Amino acid sequence: MKIHNALINILKQKTLKAENPVDLLTDIIPMSKEAAYRRLRGEISMSLEEAVKICKRLNISIDHLIEVEEGGMHGFVFEPFSPPDPWIGYCNILEGIRDALLAVKDDPSAFIYSASNVIPMAAYHFKELNKFRHFKWIYQMQPVNSR
């Protein structure tokens, strides 16, 4: 229910002074004014599709709604991967991880969970194992002549 209330508050905040939140909601999601009123009063919860449409239209990250519910945690990040050059794409992934870690480095309450199919951080000191993983990944992404 906190996510629904946060969405309603965002709608009210983003509504221009001359506008009505109901008009804004019916403009974003095709529905009757009565259905919009029921959602704004909290009688009916908004569906995920409706929340996504509202967030897209108002240029708000859906993570903002999750943060309200989870106390500052992001749900997940999924980025499809198909770069023209696999090596540059892999470097971009590593830079993204580095930037995320730097962003929370000095926050004592921050913690990170990660699920991936790469070598665990604890095994990085085995340099040959790490090299093997990189070469295997590059080969799978862009087969090379092994002669």
LINGI-V436661 format. One record per backbone hydrogen bond with DSSP energy under -1.0 kcal/mol. CO is the residue of the C=O (numbers start at 1). NH is the residue of the N-H. E is the energy in kcal/mol with one decimal. If there is no record, write none. Layout:
CO:NH:E / CO:NH:E
//
This chain:
1:5:-2.5 / 2:6:-2.5 / 3:7:-2.3 / 4:8:-2.2 / 5:9:-2.5 / 6:10:-2.3 / 7:11:-2.3 / 8:12:-2.4 / 9:13:-2.4 / 10:14:-2.5 / 16:19:-1.5 / 20:24:-2.0 / 21:25:-2.5 / 22:26:-2.7 / 23:27:-1.5 / 24:28:-1.8 / 25:29:-3.0 / 32:36:-1.9 / 33:37:-2.6 / 34:38:-2.3 / 35:39:-1.7 / 36:40:-2.5 / 37:41:-2.2 / 38:43:-1.9 / 38:44:-1.3 / 47:51:-2.5 / 48:52:-2.6 / 49:53:-2.3 / 50:54:-2.4 / 51:55:-2.5 / 52:56:-2.7 / 53:57:-2.5 / 54:58:-2.5 / 55:60:-2.9 / 61:64:-1.4 / 62:66:-1.5 / 63:67:-2.8 / 64:68:-1.4 / 65:69:-1.3 / 66:70:-3.1 / 67:71:-1.2 / 67:72:-1.4 / 85:89:-2.3 / 86:90:-2.5 / 87:91:-2.2 / 88:92:-2.2 / 89:93:-1.8 / 90:94:-2.3 / 91:95:-2.5 / 92:96:-2.1 / 93:97:-2.2 / 94:98:-2.6 / 95:99:-2.7 / 96:100:-2.1 / 97:101:-2.3 / 98:102:-2.5 / 99:103:-1.9 / 104:107:-1.4 / 107:110:-1.5 / 120:123:-1.9 / 121:124:-1.7 / 123:126:-1.7 / 125:127:-1.3 / 126:130:-2.2 / 127:131:-2.5 / 128:132:-2.5 / 129:133:-2.0 / 130:134:-1.9 / 131:135:-2.7 / 132:136:-2.7 / 133:137:-2.2 / 134:138:-2.6 / 135:139:-2.4 / 136:140:-2.3 / 137:141:-2.1 / 138:142:-2.4
//
